């Protein structure tokens, strides 16, 4: 048997899942250069936080400030914030801020709120026990700031807006809308009101050719984020690049536009899979954003044989289930958020031969972002996956394994 390992359960055991394949199949491991890089040491992280790529150090920015907010990304992102935040706090305390002048704010956008079990995973015990940690509520307690040049009306979290020092900690990965996440996306949609978030997503339809996975340059969604970051007053940003074990391999600190540009420039190779397509079977793993696993299916579609001839396997192992999304997901039988698109049975068969979902803890709504639940075969073990695949491919098959379809992207053909 041929074997390939993929990363699994980032916020739990954070282990490797071994996938085995019949010997007669051609199996290709599709990965990207940055995924194999080693993680930075604490000393290396500290040095990068304290030496921004542009502008003054955080300690200098913090001098004389009254209230600081540290906005951090949620459990749909792999950033190990607890590896970065202590060095941010050191700089703030050196500048004279006390603990009661600093708070942490989940950048949730239109995702559901989190409890302190998750806060401890993301921030560590020391921060949770010594600093206020707040969820963002998109439905109330927001403050109007103005409009972007295209007319998106900006309402932002009240706690965020009342602070005179605004810091963000997040990561840069390939993203289906803004090309690469990071930068001021932690503000829009991160701490925006629900109507602002809906209007932001409306921009997807203004010029679809200027959005999309890995499509960063001249991206209209990124332009909205940049305008919002400027108007909201985001002072300092830390953007991290992540490897296949959820570790920080590089980070950029400083003004958010500079960190986003530098991180995305590196991210194009860091997360970029050399172009490859025409596979009978594509196994697309969801790791860094396992609770937004539907993203991985987009990469599978670009990698399969054209004409609906291939089979996709989506590995979706998030014990907590898929993240509640007030804009994109269903909230009842046949209806949901403003941008939810209900799918009747029959959508997936138009795209591929079969969709198999490996989910050890499945539920009946986990696929609502991409298809009707009956369009997929949902199984709990890899042995069940292989049994189904052998039915369709009893002899030879050309197989691709994507290490993480939620963070990586396929580079365009040369």
N, C-alpha and C positions, 0 to 999 in steps of 0.2 A: 504494500500500500504506500502511496505517496502521501506525505504529511506537510502541512503548513500551519503555523500558529498565527493567531490574530489576538490582539489585546481585548480584554473583557472586563466589565464591571468596575469602571474607574472609581466610583464613589463607594465601593464595597470592598471586595477582596483584592481588586486590581490585579488580576492574574492573566494567564494566557489560556486561550481555548485552542486545543489542537484539532485540526480538521484533517481527516484522512480521505483519500480518493483512490479509486481503482487504478491499478498499475498501468492499464492500457490507455488511460486518459492523459492528454497533454495538459499540465497544470502550470499556470504562470502566476507568480506573486507580483501583483501590481502595487508598488510602493513609491515613495518619493524620497529624495536625498535627506531632507531635514528630519524625517521620522526616525532615522538611525543615529542622530547626533546624541551625545551624552548630555545629561542635565547639568546646569550650572551649579556651582557650590554656593553656599550662603554668602561667602565673602565676595564672589563674583556678582551675585545679585545685588548686594549692598553697594558695590562700586558703581554699577550701572544706574541704580536709583539715585545715587548722590552726584553723578556726573551726567547731567542731561545732554542730549545731542544738540539742543539749542536752548537759549534763554538761561535765566538764572537758576541756581539750585533751589530745591524745594524749601530748604531752611531759610533762604533769603526771602522767598515769596511769602513765607509764613510770618515773618517778623511784623509785629503790630496788628496782626489779624485777631479778631474777636471770637469767631466761630468757624470751625472747619468741618466739612463733610467729605467722607471718603465713600464714593459710589463704587460698588463692585459688582461684577457680573454674577449671574445666578447659576443654578445647578444644570442648566442646559449648556453650559460652557465649561471647558476642562481646566480653566485657570486655577492653579493652586494659590489662591490669594494669601493664604497663611504663610507662604514662603516669601512674600513681598511686603505685606502690610507692616510687619514689625519695624522694617527699616524706614518706612514712611512715618510711622509714629515716632521713631527716634528723632527724625528731622523736625517734626512738629514740636516735640517737647524741648528740643534744644533751642527752638525759636521762642519758647516761653508759653506755649499753650498747655493748659492742664487737661486732665482726662475729661472733665465735665464740659470742656469746650470742643470736644471732638465726638462725632458720631459716625456710624457706618450705615449706609443705605443700600439695600438690595436694588440693583438695576433690573427690574422685572418686566418693564414694558407692559404688555397685556398678558403676561404669564401669572399663574396663581401664586399666592403668598407661600412662604416657607416657615418651618418651625425651627426651634433651636437645635434640634438634632442635625439638621442640614447646615445651620449656621456654624456649628462646631466643626463639621467636616470642611467647610469652606474657609473659615477664619481661624480655627483653632480655639482651644479652651480659654487661653489667656485673654484673648480679645473679647470673647463673648462675656466673660466674667468681669471685665473691667471697663468696657465701653458700651454705650447704648447702640443697639442694632435694630434698625427699623425696616419693615417692609414698605415698598412703594405701593400706594393705592391709586390706580389710575382713574377712579370714579369720583373722588372727592379730595378736598384739601389741595387743589392745584391753583397756580397763579398764572395769569395771562402775561406773556412777555412781548408778543407782537406777531408778525407774520414773516415767513420766509419770502424771498423774491418771487416764488411761484404761487404764493398765496396760502400755504399751509399755516393755519392758525396755531400758535405755540402756547400751550399751557403746560407748566412744569410743577413738579412736586414742591409743596410749600416749604418743607424743611430744607430742601436743597437750595431753594432760592433765598432763604433767609440767612444763609451762611456767606461770609465774605471771602472764604477760601474754599474752592471746589476742586476736588481731586478725583480722578478716576483710575481704577485698576481693572484691566481686562486682558483679553487675548486677541490675537489676529489669526483667523483661520479663513479658508475659502467660504464664501457665503452666497446663498442663492439670489439675493437681492442686490447687495451693495458691492459684490465682487469679492471683497475681503472685509470681514468684520473688524471691529476695533475703532480707534479714533473716537469721534463724538457720537457714534452709534450707542454708546453707553448712556447718552443723554436723550437722543431721539432714535428709537422709541423708549429707551431705558427708563427714564423718570418722567415721561410725558403723560398727559391726560388721555383718556380713551378716544375722544374725538380727534385730538391731534394725531394719535396713532393710526386711526382709520384714514385720515387725510394723507398721512405719510405713505401708507400702503396703496392709496389711490394712484400715487405717482408711478407705480408699476405699469399702468396702462397708458401713460403719457408717451413713452418711447421705449418699448420692451427691448429694442436692440441695444439700449444703453444701460441695461441691468444684466444680472445673471452671474452664475457661478464663476469666480475668477476674473470676471469682466470689471476691472477696477478703474482703468483710465477713462476719464470722461463719463463716469457713471452718474446718472441723474439722482439716484437715491443717496449716494455719497455726498453729492452737493447739498441735498436737504439736511443731512446730518451736520455738515460743516457749518451751514448757516445757523442751525439751531445751537451748535456748540458755541459759536461766537456770541449769539444773542443771550444765551443763558449764562455766559461767563465762566466756562470751564477753564480753570487756570493751569492745571497740570495733569498730564496723563501718563500712565505706564501701560505699554502694550507689549505683551509677551508672545513668543512663538513656542509651540509645544511639540514634543516628540510623541512616539507611539506608546510611551508609558505614562503620559500625563505630566511630564517634567518640563520645566522652563529651560530651553536651550539658548535663548537670547531674549533680550528685552530692550525697549527704547523708552526713555523717559524725557519729558519736556512738553512743549506745546503740542496739543492734540493733532494738529494738521501734520506737523513734522514727524511725530511718532507713527501716525497712520501711514504716511507715504513711505517712510523708511521700512516699516514692518511689512507692508504690502509688496514693496520692491523685493525684499528678501523672500517673502511668502510665495512669490510666483514660482520660484524654484524649490523652496522648502516643502511646499505642499503639492507641487505639480507632478503628476504622473506623466511620463512620456507617452505620447499618443499611441493608443493601442485599441483595436476594436475588432468586431466580427467574431465574437465568441459564442459558442453554443450555450454555455453556462457562465453566469457571472455571480459570484458570491460576494455580496457587498456588506461588509461589517459596519456596525454602528457602535462607536466606542466613546469618543470625546463628547458627543451629543446623543447618547443612546436614548434619552427620553425625547428626542426630536428625530427619531430614526428614519422618518419618511424622506428626509433630505437625501439619504443614501441611495434611494431608488432613482433619483435623477442621474447619478453617475452610472448606475447599472444600465440605464436606457441608452446612454451614449456608447457603451462598451459592448452591448449585445449585437448579434447579427441583425441587420436591418430587416424590415418586413415582417416583424412579429414572429420570427422563427426561433428565438432563443428563450431560455429559462433563467429567471432571476431568483436568487436566494437572498433574502434580507435577514441578517442576524440582528435581532432586536431584543437585547437582554438588559432591560431596565426594570428591576423589581418594583419600583414605585409606579410604573406605568408611564404613559406619555404625558408630557407637561400640559396642564390646562392652559388653553390659549383663547382669550376672550374675543379675538379677532378672527382666527383661522379655523378653529375647531367646532365640532357640533356641540350643541347645548340642548338637544332634544331630538325627537324622531324626525329627521329630514330638515332640520334647520339649525342655525348656529350663528357665529359671529358675522360681522359685516362682510368679511371676505371668505367665509366658508362656502365651499362648493359641494353640494350634496351629489354623491355618485350612486346611481342605481347599478345593480349587477350588470356586468357586461363590458365595463370600461377597460379593465386589465387585459382581457382576451384580444382587444384591438391593438394592444401594444406588444404583447409577447405570448409565447406558447403557454407559459405557466409562471405564476408567482408563488414561491414557497417562503413562508416566514418562520424562522426559528425563534421562538419566544417561550422560554421556560415557564413564564407566568403570564399567560395571555388574558386579554379581556375583549369584549365584543365591540369596543369603540376605538381600539388602539390604531386602526388603519384609516380613520375617518378623514385624514388629510389627503389621502391618495386614492382610496377606492372603497367600495362596499366590502364589508368583511367576507362575504361569500365569494368574492373574486380571488381570494387567496386560500392556499392550503396552509393552515397554521399547525405547526408541530412543536414538540417540546425538547427533542433531542436531535443531535447530529446524525445518529444512526437512522432515524426516521427520514431525515433529509436525503441521505444517500440512497435509501431504499426507494424513495420516489424518483430520484434522478436516474437510477438504473433502469426504471421502467421505461423512461423516455430515451435513454442513451445506453442500451445494453452492450454496445461495442466501444467504438471510439468517440471521444468528445474533446473539444477544445475548451478549456476552463480558465477563467480569470478569478483571482481572489484579490479583492480590494481591501487593504488593511483597515482603512477607516473612511468610508464614503461620506461621513458627516464633516470631516475636516479637510479632506483632499479634493482635488479636482483634476479633470483630464485636460492636459494642455492641448491646444488646437494642433492640427496637422502642420508639419513644417511647410 
